[in-house]
């Protein structure tokens, strides 16, 4: 275990987090808020901690997937601990557990909140909540790879541990350039959304914070009614961009290369858009009688479908009051999620496609026992390792989901609330149904449940295995928590 490299990576992450608190302090000072000083102090302390950890560069810069997974799990946990301190010290979220839950929810782009009155927060805290979405959306370690010089040829293991989806690839030969391209696309799309929202007469602060939440598919609102109080134009802009940020970013790279036809021929992208259209149609006809006309029904249907399938979590209505068919459709979308290689959460459309193709192949082998067929995606054969890892992921997902559900059932909530509380956090969505619906929050849960769901959010964002690896006995025996010689 290359402990020195893990230390170095943690140092880089903390240093970057400390620097990223600077914009929050600026927002606070511009609004004359005393909380800005707290954010500045915490930011400086975080930066200094990071610089101390990365002061000595590792002699051995090569590390394997296990180091990548451990670095990722520890980075996100430590980053959440430091990120929650401003909430605690300003007194705006006084309890550490609540502040940690809120911060984990921010960085993992979940959007589940313990706050009943977000409008009571200062501008600096509202900005930090939304900014954590934007930071966590593309991935903290991806950002570190893009801006911090790091030598060594094993950094793909960091992206594999943090990036969502069954496979991770490089857009260009050098990984650092790939990270920069991804962030360039991310920044440009965020800026375009801000401009379009400003064109709809949305205040600058609102446009920036809501665009951060949309880009990261996070869903922290700055109003108690989430997005309901904004115009239909602004709601449609947010709808479109939620859906766009849920698309595999490889498609945008192909568009940049003027290969538009290839971008829209990606099988996962076509399936993702088809699911959105189908689900929106079902919900549209289910809620038509409850709305103020066809346009209102279309707006609500597409907004909520886009919000849930991309795991953003914004809301314009209390969909807990919708008919059973519409609510069931929403719950199913929670599990499907967005595309691999996007900022969205959930299981991912590509995994469902792979499993569907695997089932079809298995049925075909029953009919034609001697036939030999390979599973293909976008005209290319899928490697057996990808199929195997997808099947293992589903088994691990189901096992963990059942465990989380059992633990949350000890809370004493009804089945609908418990089931969707786990779905909303494990899939990084935010609101569920019942006691954790869009007009409620997670503040009333016990401390135990908040710890469980915090872990669920981290496990869901990091694709389960990096978080589980921290508990693997081998890491304890082979030197991760000891002073044994690095390997």
C-alpha beads as a LAMMPS data file, in Angstrom:
LAMMPS data file: protein, C-alpha beads

487 atoms
486 bonds

1 atom types
1 bond types

-500.0 500.0 xlo xhi
-500.0 500.0 ylo yhi
-500.0 500.0 zlo zhi

Masses

1 110.0

Atoms # bond

1 1 1 0.000 0.000 0.000
2 1 1 1.542 3.295 -1.126
3 1 1 0.680 5.312 1.984
4 1 1 2.816 8.299 1.029
5 1 1 0.908 8.694 -2.236
6 1 1 -2.422 8.499 -0.413
7 1 1 -1.197 11.180 1.990
8 1 1 -0.090 13.334 -0.932
9 1 1 -3.466 13.005 -2.659
10 1 1 -5.336 13.876 0.554
11 1 1 -3.129 16.927 0.920
12 1 1 -3.934 18.088 -2.600
13 1 1 -7.646 17.608 -2.034
14 1 1 -7.633 19.606 1.214
15 1 1 -5.525 22.361 -0.322
16 1 1 -7.941 22.684 -3.232
17 1 1 -10.935 22.667 -0.872
18 1 1 -9.370 25.435 1.185
19 1 1 -8.853 27.559 -1.926
20 1 1 -12.415 26.905 -3.081
21 1 1 -13.765 28.418 0.148
22 1 1 -12.350 31.789 -0.931
23 1 1 -15.255 32.635 -3.282
24 1 1 -17.657 31.987 -0.388
25 1 1 -15.838 34.511 1.780
26 1 1 -15.995 37.065 -1.035
27 1 1 -19.761 36.542 -1.349
28 1 1 -20.111 37.016 2.404
29 1 1 -18.055 40.216 2.487
30 1 1 -19.986 41.658 -0.468
31 1 1 -23.194 41.092 1.484
32 1 1 -21.719 42.440 4.723
33 1 1 -22.096 39.133 6.587
34 1 1 -19.971 38.292 9.613
35 1 1 -20.067 34.612 8.655
36 1 1 -17.582 35.408 5.883
37 1 1 -14.755 35.540 8.440
38 1 1 -15.543 32.012 9.631
39 1 1 -15.376 30.690 6.057
40 1 1 -12.102 32.511 5.506
41 1 1 -10.551 31.078 8.676
42 1 1 -11.714 27.523 7.926
43 1 1 -10.523 27.892 4.339
44 1 1 -7.049 29.006 5.439
45 1 1 -6.820 26.200 8.011
46 1 1 -7.901 23.625 5.438
47 1 1 -5.370 24.978 2.960
48 1 1 -2.561 24.804 5.529
49 1 1 -3.497 21.237 6.483
50 1 1 -3.411 20.282 2.838
51 1 1 -0.028 21.917 2.270
52 1 1 1.395 20.117 5.303
53 1 1 0.213 16.736 4.005
54 1 1 1.590 17.319 0.519
55 1 1 4.811 19.032 1.644
56 1 1 6.974 15.986 0.966
57 1 1 6.421 14.440 -2.437
58 1 1 6.263 10.630 -2.524
59 1 1 9.330 8.854 -3.819
60 1 1 7.089 6.271 -5.454
61 1 1 4.317 7.932 -7.489
62 1 1 2.862 4.683 -8.818
63 1 1 -0.261 3.331 -7.180
64 1 1 -2.882 0.757 -8.013
65 1 1 -6.660 0.621 -7.958
66 1 1 -6.774 -0.201 -4.240
67 1 1 -4.863 3.009 -3.453
68 1 1 -7.146 4.881 -5.831
69 1 1 -10.260 3.592 -4.068
70 1 1 -8.914 4.261 -0.571
71 1 1 -7.718 7.747 -1.575
72 1 1 -11.129 8.528 -3.038
73 1 1 -13.098 7.282 -0.016
74 1 1 -10.879 9.109 2.470
75 1 1 -10.774 12.282 0.350
76 1 1 -14.553 12.600 0.185
77 1 1 -14.972 11.830 3.888
78 1 1 -12.257 14.247 5.044
79 1 1 -13.479 16.898 2.632
80 1 1 -16.999 16.601 4.069
81 1 1 -15.696 16.909 7.632
82 1 1 -13.798 20.103 6.855
83 1 1 -16.623 21.420 4.687
84 1 1 -19.193 21.114 7.451
85 1 1 -17.193 23.104 10.010
86 1 1 -18.333 26.550 8.742
87 1 1 -21.970 25.514 9.265
88 1 1 -21.191 24.464 12.842
89 1 1 -19.024 27.448 13.772
90 1 1 -21.429 30.013 12.317
91 1 1 -24.241 28.343 14.257
92 1 1 -26.434 28.090 11.160
93 1 1 -26.421 24.292 11.469
94 1 1 -25.252 23.926 15.062
95 1 1 -25.173 20.119 15.373
96 1 1 -22.107 18.379 13.864
97 1 1 -24.134 15.398 12.638
98 1 1 -26.650 17.644 10.874
99 1 1 -23.882 19.778 9.386
100 1 1 -21.978 16.687 8.231
101 1 1 -25.150 15.231 6.679
102 1 1 -25.827 18.505 4.861
103 1 1 -22.256 18.751 3.575
104 1 1 -22.095 15.121 2.450
105 1 1 -25.404 15.724 0.697
106 1 1 -23.837 18.728 -1.015
107 1 1 -20.590 17.144 -2.181
108 1 1 -22.287 13.923 -3.301
109 1 1 -24.825 16.081 -5.207
110 1 1 -27.699 14.447 -3.327
111 1 1 -29.584 17.534 -2.175
112 1 1 -31.216 15.885 0.848
113 1 1 -31.437 18.560 3.523
114 1 1 -31.995 18.701 7.263
115 1 1 -33.113 22.351 7.052
116 1 1 -36.742 23.408 7.251
117 1 1 -36.036 27.063 6.465
118 1 1 -33.159 27.505 4.004
119 1 1 -34.015 31.175 3.506
120 1 1 -32.832 31.817 7.079
121 1 1 -29.251 31.011 6.048
122 1 1 -26.756 33.727 5.170
123 1 1 -25.766 34.304 1.552
124 1 1 -22.334 32.850 2.217
125 1 1 -23.782 29.572 3.536
126 1 1 -26.320 29.351 0.724
127 1 1 -23.502 29.870 -1.757
128 1 1 -21.325 27.205 -0.094
129 1 1 -24.197 24.673 -0.101
130 1 1 -24.702 25.132 -3.833
131 1 1 -20.986 25.366 -4.554
132 1 1 -20.421 21.952 -2.937
133 1 1 -22.752 20.560 -5.619
134 1 1 -20.690 22.123 -8.368
135 1 1 -17.426 20.903 -6.820
136 1 1 -18.678 17.359 -6.332
137 1 1 -20.562 17.111 -9.614
138 1 1 -17.634 16.446 -11.905
139 1 1 -15.528 14.966 -9.131
140 1 1 -13.039 16.484 -6.731
141 1 1 -10.161 14.241 -7.754
142 1 1 -10.868 14.921 -11.421
143 1 1 -10.502 18.612 -10.582
144 1 1 -7.243 17.917 -8.730
145 1 1 -5.925 15.990 -11.733
146 1 1 -6.856 18.918 -13.980
147 1 1 -5.172 21.721 -12.020
148 1 1 -2.500 20.182 -9.772
149 1 1 0.731 18.871 -11.326
150 1 1 1.018 15.192 -10.345
151 1 1 3.604 12.836 -11.750
152 1 1 3.189 9.137 -12.269
153 1 1 1.347 6.926 -14.691
154 1 1 -1.356 5.437 -12.464
155 1 1 -3.784 8.323 -12.149
156 1 1 -6.424 6.521 -14.192
157 1 1 -7.049 4.566 -10.984
158 1 1 -8.245 7.798 -9.336
159 1 1 -10.709 8.461 -12.144
160 1 1 -11.872 4.850 -12.108
161 1 1 -12.540 5.101 -8.369
162 1 1 -14.427 8.408 -8.568
163 1 1 -16.082 8.612 -12.001
164 1 1 -19.578 7.170 -12.361
165 1 1 -20.352 4.308 -14.719
166 1 1 -19.225 0.767 -15.559
167 1 1 -16.230 1.964 -17.608
168 1 1 -13.938 4.999 -17.605
169 1 1 -11.871 6.065 -20.585
170 1 1 -9.618 8.864 -21.715
171 1 1 -10.827 11.366 -24.309
172 1 1 -7.239 12.143 -25.249
173 1 1 -3.997 10.211 -24.582
174 1 1 -2.977 12.235 -21.499
175 1 1 -5.276 11.856 -18.511
176 1 1 -4.625 15.381 -17.249
177 1 1 -5.756 16.792 -20.596
178 1 1 -8.881 14.614 -20.399
179 1 1 -9.686 16.101 -16.981
180 1 1 -9.190 19.615 -18.324
181 1 1 -11.473 18.972 -21.304
182 1 1 -14.191 17.631 -19.014
183 1 1 -13.959 20.663 -16.742
184 1 1 -13.893 23.061 -19.672
185 1 1 -17.167 21.595 -20.942
186 1 1 -18.544 21.709 -17.401
187 1 1 -17.637 25.370 -16.859
188 1 1 -18.905 26.524 -20.257
189 1 1 -22.265 24.777 -19.839
190 1 1 -22.648 26.253 -16.341
191 1 1 -21.887 29.739 -17.653
192 1 1 -24.411 29.376 -20.490
193 1 1 -27.124 28.401 -18.022
194 1 1 -26.343 31.384 -15.803
195 1 1 -26.668 33.726 -18.782
196 1 1 -29.989 32.185 -19.860
197 1 1 -31.410 32.457 -16.337
198 1 1 -30.326 36.078 -16.131
199 1 1 -32.158 36.629 -19.417
200 1 1 -35.299 35.462 -17.597
201 1 1 -34.897 38.250 -15.001
202 1 1 -33.591 35.916 -12.333
203 1 1 -31.340 37.684 -9.769
204 1 1 -27.615 37.036 -10.227
205 1 1 -27.170 35.245 -6.899
206 1 1 -30.111 32.961 -7.650
207 1 1 -28.893 32.269 -11.185
208 1 1 -25.391 31.333 -10.025
209 1 1 -26.414 29.122 -7.109
210 1 1 -29.179 27.338 -9.013
211 1 1 -26.847 26.779 -11.964
212 1 1 -24.310 25.225 -9.584
213 1 1 -27.028 22.891 -8.334
214 1 1 -28.161 22.052 -11.863
215 1 1 -24.647 21.472 -13.216
216 1 1 -23.772 19.170 -10.338
217 1 1 -27.258 17.624 -10.508
218 1 1 -27.465 18.362 -6.797
219 1 1 -30.691 20.171 -6.058
220 1 1 -30.038 22.417 -3.055
221 1 1 -32.428 25.323 -3.476
222 1 1 -32.096 28.756 -1.932
223 1 1 -35.849 29.175 -1.475
224 1 1 -38.145 27.138 0.733
225 1 1 -40.320 26.262 -2.277
226 1 1 -37.276 25.147 -4.300
227 1 1 -37.970 26.237 -7.913
228 1 1 -41.753 26.716 -7.697
229 1 1 -41.545 30.497 -7.259
230 1 1 -39.677 31.137 -10.513
231 1 1 -41.196 31.769 -13.934
232 1 1 -42.068 29.012 -16.388
233 1 1 -39.207 30.223 -18.597
234 1 1 -36.659 29.719 -15.808
235 1 1 -38.153 26.336 -14.968
236 1 1 -37.766 25.213 -18.581
237 1 1 -34.173 26.466 -18.723
238 1 1 -33.370 24.457 -15.605
239 1 1 -35.228 21.450 -17.033
240 1 1 -33.210 21.486 -20.245
241 1 1 -29.897 21.854 -18.451
242 1 1 -30.701 19.145 -15.898
243 1 1 -31.235 16.784 -18.812
244 1 1 -28.095 18.021 -20.598
245 1 1 -25.910 17.508 -17.530
246 1 1 -27.267 13.964 -17.264
247 1 1 -25.799 13.063 -20.664
248 1 1 -22.432 11.342 -20.998
249 1 1 -19.838 14.099 -21.438
250 1 1 -18.159 12.046 -24.173
251 1 1 -21.072 13.114 -26.377
252 1 1 -20.174 16.779 -25.881
253 1 1 -16.550 16.063 -26.715
254 1 1 -17.680 14.480 -29.979
255 1 1 -19.799 17.558 -30.691
256 1 1 -16.744 19.757 -30.098
257 1 1 -14.955 17.665 -32.728
258 1 1 -17.957 18.278 -35.033
259 1 1 -18.957 14.605 -34.903
260 1 1 -22.564 15.453 -34.049
261 1 1 -23.968 12.329 -35.677
262 1 1 -21.636 10.119 -33.632
263 1 1 -22.610 11.938 -30.432
264 1 1 -26.303 11.184 -30.857
265 1 1 -25.653 7.642 -32.065
266 1 1 -24.382 6.682 -28.589
267 1 1 -26.802 3.985 -27.513
268 1 1 -26.938 5.075 -23.883
269 1 1 -27.771 8.675 -24.820
270 1 1 -30.631 7.568 -27.091
271 1 1 -31.997 5.243 -24.396
272 1 1 -31.716 8.016 -21.786
273 1 1 -33.668 10.503 -23.910
274 1 1 -36.262 7.842 -24.781
275 1 1 -36.823 7.068 -21.091
276 1 1 -37.308 10.770 -20.357
277 1 1 -39.876 11.156 -23.145
278 1 1 -41.727 7.988 -22.131
279 1 1 -41.810 8.827 -18.427
280 1 1 -42.863 12.419 -19.104
281 1 1 -45.713 11.174 -21.287
282 1 1 -46.957 8.808 -18.578
283 1 1 -46.835 11.516 -15.907
284 1 1 -48.349 14.130 -18.235
285 1 1 -51.512 12.073 -18.778
286 1 1 -51.620 11.089 -15.085
287 1 1 -51.571 14.671 -13.775
288 1 1 -53.350 16.512 -16.591
289 1 1 -56.557 16.850 -14.575
290 1 1 -54.614 18.273 -11.618
291 1 1 -52.928 21.051 -13.606
292 1 1 -53.960 24.407 -15.009
293 1 1 -53.911 23.338 -18.619
294 1 1 -51.705 21.409 -21.037
295 1 1 -48.660 23.690 -20.802
296 1 1 -48.636 23.526 -17.003
297 1 1 -48.873 19.724 -17.116
298 1 1 -46.022 19.540 -19.634
299 1 1 -43.891 21.866 -17.520
300 1 1 -44.437 19.852 -14.351
301 1 1 -43.996 16.477 -16.064
302 1 1 -40.740 17.293 -17.851
303 1 1 -39.293 19.239 -14.922
304 1 1 -39.857 16.480 -12.373
305 1 1 -38.794 13.699 -14.752
306 1 1 -35.631 15.620 -15.600
307 1 1 -35.012 16.361 -11.935
308 1 1 -35.392 12.757 -10.749
309 1 1 -33.726 10.796 -13.573
310 1 1 -30.685 13.093 -13.413
311 1 1 -30.871 12.847 -9.596
312 1 1 -30.921 16.636 -9.287
313 1 1 -33.791 16.827 -6.834
314 1 1 -35.259 20.264 -7.569
315 1 1 -39.043 20.442 -7.359
316 1 1 -41.783 22.747 -8.554
317 1 1 -44.707 20.836 -7.033
318 1 1 -45.367 18.372 -4.233
319 1 1 -45.292 15.225 -6.385
320 1 1 -46.159 13.229 -3.278
321 1 1 -49.757 14.321 -4.013
322 1 1 -49.714 12.884 -7.542
323 1 1 -51.618 9.714 -8.528
324 1 1 -50.009 6.351 -7.794
325 1 1 -48.945 5.774 -11.414
326 1 1 -47.073 9.071 -11.543
327 1 1 -45.400 8.491 -8.163
328 1 1 -44.392 4.951 -9.125
329 1 1 -42.860 6.282 -12.335
330 1 1 -40.848 8.773 -10.279
331 1 1 -39.589 6.032 -7.941
332 1 1 -38.481 3.890 -10.894
333 1 1 -36.595 6.848 -12.353
334 1 1 -34.760 7.228 -9.033
335 1 1 -33.086 3.875 -9.620
336 1 1 -32.375 4.255 -13.339
337 1 1 -30.444 7.487 -12.993
338 1 1 -28.559 9.379 -15.673
339 1 1 -25.835 8.356 -18.141
340 1 1 -22.418 7.089 -17.160
341 1 1 -19.798 9.802 -17.460
342 1 1 -22.289 12.527 -16.478
343 1 1 -22.735 14.401 -13.220
344 1 1 -25.913 12.438 -12.434
345 1 1 -26.323 9.605 -9.946
346 1 1 -28.409 6.449 -9.833
347 1 1 -27.495 3.028 -11.179
348 1 1 -26.925 4.497 -14.680
349 1 1 -28.683 3.809 -17.973
350 1 1 -25.673 1.969 -19.413
351 1 1 -25.792 -0.654 -16.666
352 1 1 -29.454 -1.353 -17.356
353 1 1 -28.660 -1.687 -21.056
354 1 1 -25.856 -4.144 -20.320
355 1 1 -28.036 -6.224 -18.006
356 1 1 -30.889 -6.185 -20.552
357 1 1 -28.552 -7.361 -23.298
358 1 1 -27.152 -10.040 -20.974
359 1 1 -30.652 -11.365 -20.258
360 1 1 -31.485 -11.377 -23.969
361 1 1 -28.257 -13.262 -24.716
362 1 1 -29.058 -15.812 -22.012
363 1 1 -32.552 -16.381 -23.396
364 1 1 -31.032 -16.779 -26.870
365 1 1 -28.621 -19.409 -25.573
366 1 1 -31.613 -21.431 -24.345
367 1 1 -33.129 -21.355 -27.811
368 1 1 -29.838 -21.858 -29.695
369 1 1 -27.491 -23.659 -27.257
370 1 1 -24.600 -23.819 -29.732
371 1 1 -24.718 -20.172 -30.757
372 1 1 -21.914 -17.854 -29.686
373 1 1 -22.892 -14.206 -29.444
374 1 1 -21.190 -11.262 -27.838
375 1 1 -22.948 -8.401 -26.085
376 1 1 -22.470 -5.221 -28.083
377 1 1 -22.874 -1.550 -27.275
378 1 1 -22.564 1.097 -29.984
379 1 1 -21.487 -1.624 -32.399
380 1 1 -18.541 -2.704 -30.235
381 1 1 -18.275 -5.923 -28.258
382 1 1 -18.408 -5.391 -24.504
383 1 1 -15.555 -7.021 -22.643
384 1 1 -16.455 -9.846 -20.292
385 1 1 -14.853 -7.937 -17.405
386 1 1 -17.330 -5.066 -17.895
387 1 1 -20.298 -7.457 -17.915
388 1 1 -18.976 -9.210 -14.812
389 1 1 -18.387 -5.947 -12.926
390 1 1 -21.883 -4.745 -13.870
391 1 1 -23.470 -7.921 -12.488
392 1 1 -21.396 -7.653 -9.305
393 1 1 -22.383 -4.005 -8.946
394 1 1 -26.081 -4.892 -9.119
395 1 1 -25.669 -7.609 -6.472
396 1 1 -23.731 -5.292 -4.187
397 1 1 -26.261 -2.521 -4.788
398 1 1 -29.226 -4.730 -3.848
399 1 1 -27.455 -6.105 -0.761
400 1 1 -26.506 -2.639 0.489
401 1 1 -29.928 -1.218 -0.295
402 1 1 -31.578 -3.946 1.793
403 1 1 -29.120 -3.307 4.632
404 1 1 -29.742 0.449 4.594
405 1 1 -33.501 -0.125 4.439
406 1 1 -33.396 -2.481 7.419
407 1 1 -31.341 -0.012 9.466
408 1 1 -33.637 2.891 8.562
409 1 1 -36.692 0.778 9.424
410 1 1 -35.532 0.998 13.051
411 1 1 -36.473 4.686 12.788
412 1 1 -40.128 3.691 12.927
413 1 1 -41.218 5.495 9.746
414 1 1 -43.756 4.001 7.368
415 1 1 -42.512 1.754 4.541
416 1 1 -43.004 4.374 1.808
417 1 1 -40.932 6.952 3.675
418 1 1 -38.209 4.458 4.639
419 1 1 -37.964 2.954 1.150
420 1 1 -37.738 6.289 -0.629
421 1 1 -35.409 7.790 2.018
422 1 1 -32.853 5.144 1.109
423 1 1 -33.601 5.502 -2.621
424 1 1 -33.231 9.281 -2.427
425 1 1 -29.874 9.148 -0.626
426 1 1 -28.277 6.016 -2.081
427 1 1 -29.109 7.247 -5.606
428 1 1 -28.081 10.839 -4.731
429 1 1 -31.472 12.368 -5.536
430 1 1 -32.619 14.314 -2.483
431 1 1 -36.362 14.254 -1.855
432 1 1 -38.315 11.037 -1.495
433 1 1 -41.949 10.453 -0.595
434 1 1 -43.948 10.621 2.617
435 1 1 -42.004 11.951 5.601
436 1 1 -39.016 12.799 3.342
437 1 1 -41.050 14.194 0.437
438 1 1 -40.384 17.420 -1.473
439 1 1 -42.128 19.582 1.146
440 1 1 -40.404 17.831 4.070
441 1 1 -36.770 17.237 5.061
442 1 1 -34.459 14.766 6.801
443 1 1 -34.039 16.884 9.932
444 1 1 -36.450 14.804 11.994
445 1 1 -34.488 11.557 11.595
446 1 1 -32.443 10.138 14.444
447 1 1 -28.681 10.622 14.658
448 1 1 -28.215 6.941 13.814
449 1 1 -30.296 7.231 10.630
450 1 1 -28.406 10.339 9.544
451 1 1 -25.087 8.503 9.865
452 1 1 -26.471 5.564 7.886
453 1 1 -27.814 7.788 5.118
454 1 1 -24.594 9.834 5.059
455 1 1 -22.711 6.631 4.328
456 1 1 -25.361 5.717 1.745
457 1 1 -24.820 9.047 -0.042
458 1 1 -21.062 8.555 -0.152
459 1 1 -21.390 4.934 -1.273
460 1 1 -23.859 5.901 -3.987
461 1 1 -21.731 8.746 -5.328
462 1 1 -18.522 6.683 -5.336
463 1 1 -20.154 3.612 -6.910
464 1 1 -20.126 1.524 -3.693
465 1 1 -16.759 -0.235 -3.817
466 1 1 -14.358 2.569 -2.761
467 1 1 -16.341 3.020 0.461
468 1 1 -16.516 -0.729 1.101
469 1 1 -12.782 -1.160 0.558
470 1 1 -12.017 0.931 3.635
471 1 1 -13.610 -1.838 5.712
472 1 1 -11.766 -4.685 3.971
473 1 1 -9.703 -6.723 6.502
474 1 1 -6.707 -6.864 4.141
475 1 1 -6.166 -3.117 4.448
476 1 1 -5.947 -3.491 8.201
477 1 1 -3.587 -6.465 8.006
478 1 1 -1.312 -5.224 5.206
479 1 1 -0.400 -1.878 6.631
480 1 1 -3.060 0.729 5.820
481 1 1 -3.699 1.359 9.496
482 1 1 -0.246 0.275 10.644
483 1 1 3.349 1.369 10.106
484 1 1 4.331 -1.572 7.927
485 1 1 6.531 -1.093 4.915
486 1 1 4.734 0.331 1.895
487 1 1 4.183 -1.917 -1.069

Bonds

1 1 1 2
2 1 2 3
3 1 3 4
4 1 4 5
5 1 5 6
6 1 6 7
7 1 7 8
8 1 8 9
9 1 9 10
10 1 10 11
11 1 11 12
12 1 12 13
13 1 13 14
14 1 14 15
15 1 15 16
16 1 16 17
17 1 17 18
18 1 18 19
19 1 19 20
20 1 20 21
21 1 21 22
22 1 22 23
23 1 23 24
24 1 24 25
25 1 25 26
26 1 26 27
27 1 27 28
28 1 28 29
29 1 29 30
30 1 30 31
31 1 31 32
32 1 32 33
33 1 33 34
34 1 34 35
35 1 35 36
36 1 36 37
37 1 37 38
38 1 38 39
39 1 39 40
40 1 40 41
41 1 41 42
42 1 42 43
43 1 43 44
44 1 44 45
45 1 45 46
46 1 46 47
47 1 47 48
48 1 48 49
49 1 49 50
50 1 50 51
51 1 51 52
52 1 52 53
53 1 53 54
54 1 54 55
55 1 55 56
56 1 56 57
57 1 57 58
58 1 58 59
59 1 59 60
60 1 60 61
61 1 61 62
62 1 62 63
63 1 63 64
64 1 64 65
65 1 65 66
66 1 66 67
67 1 67 68
68 1 68 69
69 1 69 70
70 1 70 71
71 1 71 72
72 1 72 73
73 1 73 74
74 1 74 75
75 1 75 76
76 1 76 77
77 1 77 78
78 1 78 79
79 1 79 80
80 1 80 81
81 1 81 82
82 1 82 83
83 1 83 84
84 1 84 85
85 1 85 86
86 1 86 87
87 1 87 88
88 1 88 89
89 1 89 90
90 1 90 91
91 1 91 92
92 1 92 93
93 1 93 94
94 1 94 95
95 1 95 96
96 1 96 97
97 1 97 98
98 1 98 99
99 1 99 100
100 1 100 101
101 1 101 102
102 1 102 103
103 1 103 104
104 1 104 105
105 1 105 106
106 1 106 107
107 1 107 108
108 1 108 109
109 1 109 110
110 1 110 111
111 1 111 112
112 1 112 113
113 1 113 114
114 1 114 115
115 1 115 116
116 1 116 117
117 1 117 118
118 1 118 119
119 1 119 120
120 1 120 121
121 1 121 122
122 1 122 123
123 1 123 124
124 1 124 125
125 1 125 126
126 1 126 127
127 1 127 128
128 1 128 129
129 1 129 130
130 1 130 131
131 1 131 132
132 1 132 133
133 1 133 134
134 1 134 135
135 1 135 136
136 1 136 137
137 1 137 138
138 1 138 139
139 1 139 140
140 1 140 141
141 1 141 142
142 1 142 143
143 1 143 144
144 1 144 145
145 1 145 146
146 1 146 147
147 1 147 148
148 1 148 149
149 1 149 150
150 1 150 151
151 1 151 152
152 1 152 153
153 1 153 154
154 1 154 155
155 1 155 156
156 1 156 157
157 1 157 158
158 1 158 159
159 1 159 160
160 1 160 161
161 1 161 162
162 1 162 163
163 1 163 164
164 1 164 165
165 1 165 166
166 1 166 167
167 1 167 168
168 1 168 169
169 1 169 170
170 1 170 171
171 1 171 172
172 1 172 173
173 1 173 174
174 1 174 175
175 1 175 176
176 1 176 177
177 1 177 178
178 1 178 179
179 1 179 180
180 1 180 181
181 1 181 182
182 1 182 183
183 1 183 184
184 1 184 185
185 1 185 186
186 1 186 187
187 1 187 188
188 1 188 189
189 1 189 190
190 1 190 191
191 1 191 192
192 1 192 193
193 1 193 194
194 1 194 195
195 1 195 196
196 1 196 197
197 1 197 198
198 1 198 199
199 1 199 200
200 1 200 201
201 1 201 202
202 1 202 203
203 1 203 204
204 1 204 205
205 1 205 206
206 1 206 207
207 1 207 208
208 1 208 209
209 1 209 210
210 1 210 211
211 1 211 212
212 1 212 213
213 1 213 214
214 1 214 215
215 1 215 216
216 1 216 217
217 1 217 218
218 1 218 219
219 1 219 220
220 1 220 221
221 1 221 222
222 1 222 223
223 1 223 224
224 1 224 225
225 1 225 226
226 1 226 227
227 1 227 228
228 1 228 229
229 1 229 230
230 1 230 231
231 1 231 232
232 1 232 233
233 1 233 234
234 1 234 235
235 1 235 236
236 1 236 237
237 1 237 238
238 1 238 239
239 1 239 240
240 1 240 241
241 1 241 242
242 1 242 243
243 1 243 244
244 1 244 245
245 1 245 246
246 1 246 247
247 1 247 248
248 1 248 249
249 1 249 250
250 1 250 251
251 1 251 252
252 1 252 253
253 1 253 254
254 1 254 255
255 1 255 256
256 1 256 257
257 1 257 258
258 1 258 259
259 1 259 260
260 1 260 261
261 1 261 262
262 1 262 263
263 1 263 264
264 1 264 265
265 1 265 266
266 1 266 267
267 1 267 268
268 1 268 269
269 1 269 270
270 1 270 271
271 1 271 272
272 1 272 273
273 1 273 274
274 1 274 275
275 1 275 276
276 1 276 277
277 1 277 278
278 1 278 279
279 1 279 280
280 1 280 281
281 1 281 282
282 1 282 283
283 1 283 284
284 1 284 285
285 1 285 286
286 1 286 287
287 1 287 288
288 1 288 289
289 1 289 290
290 1 290 291
291 1 291 292
292 1 292 293
293 1 293 294
294 1 294 295
295 1 295 296
296 1 296 297
297 1 297 298
298 1 298 299
299 1 299 300
300 1 300 301
301 1 301 302
302 1 302 303
303 1 303 304
304 1 304 305
305 1 305 306
306 1 306 307
307 1 307 308
308 1 308 309
309 1 309 310
310 1 310 311
311 1 311 312
312 1 312 313
313 1 313 314
314 1 314 315
315 1 315 316
316 1 316 317
317 1 317 318
318 1 318 319
319 1 319 320
320 1 320 321
321 1 321 322
322 1 322 323
323 1 323 324
324 1 324 325
325 1 325 326
326 1 326 327
327 1 327 328
328 1 328 329
329 1 329 330
330 1 330 331
331 1 331 332
332 1 332 333
333 1 333 334
334 1 334 335
335 1 335 336
336 1 336 337
337 1 337 338
338 1 338 339
339 1 339 340
340 1 340 341
341 1 341 342
342 1 342 343
343 1 343 344
344 1 344 345
345 1 345 346
346 1 346 347
347 1 347 348
348 1 348 349
349 1 349 350
350 1 350 351
351 1 351 352
352 1 352 353
353 1 353 354
354 1 354 355
355 1 355 356
356 1 356 357
357 1 357 358
358 1 358 359
359 1 359 360
360 1 360 361
361 1 361 362
362 1 362 363
363 1 363 364
364 1 364 365
365 1 365 366
366 1 366 367
367 1 367 368
368 1 368 369
369 1 369 370
370 1 370 371
371 1 371 372
372 1 372 373
373 1 373 374
374 1 374 375
375 1 375 376
376 1 376 377
377 1 377 378
378 1 378 379
379 1 379 380
380 1 380 381
381 1 381 382
382 1 382 383
383 1 383 384
384 1 384 385
385 1 385 386
386 1 386 387
387 1 387 388
388 1 388 389
389 1 389 390
390 1 390 391
391 1 391 392
392 1 392 393
393 1 393 394
394 1 394 395
395 1 395 396
396 1 396 397
397 1 397 398
398 1 398 399
399 1 399 400
400 1 400 401
401 1 401 402
402 1 402 403
403 1 403 404
404 1 404 405
405 1 405 406
406 1 406 407
407 1 407 408
408 1 408 409
409 1 409 410
410 1 410 411
411 1 411 412
412 1 412 413
413 1 413 414
414 1 414 415
415 1 415 416
416 1 416 417
417 1 417 418
418 1 418 419
419 1 419 420
420 1 420 421
421 1 421 422
422 1 422 423
423 1 423 424
424 1 424 425
425 1 425 426
426 1 426 427
427 1 427 428
428 1 428 429
429 1 429 430
430 1 430 431
431 1 431 432
432 1 432 433
433 1 433 434
434 1 434 435
435 1 435 436
436 1 436 437
437 1 437 438
438 1 438 439
439 1 439 440
440 1 440 441
441 1 441 442
442 1 442 443
443 1 443 444
444 1 444 445
445 1 445 446
446 1 446 447
447 1 447 448
448 1 448 449
449 1 449 450
450 1 450 451
451 1 451 452
452 1 452 453
453 1 453 454
454 1 454 455
455 1 455 456
456 1 456 457
457 1 457 458
458 1 458 459
459 1 459 460
460 1 460 461
461 1 461 462
462 1 462 463
463 1 463 464
464 1 464 465
465 1 465 466
466 1 466 467
467 1 467 468
468 1 468 469
469 1 469 470
470 1 470 471
471 1 471 472
472 1 472 473
473 1 473 474
474 1 474 475
475 1 475 476
476 1 476 477
477 1 477 478
478 1 478 479
479 1 479 480
480 1 480 481
481 1 481 482
482 1 482 483
483 1 483 484
484 1 484 485
485 1 485 486
486 1 486 487
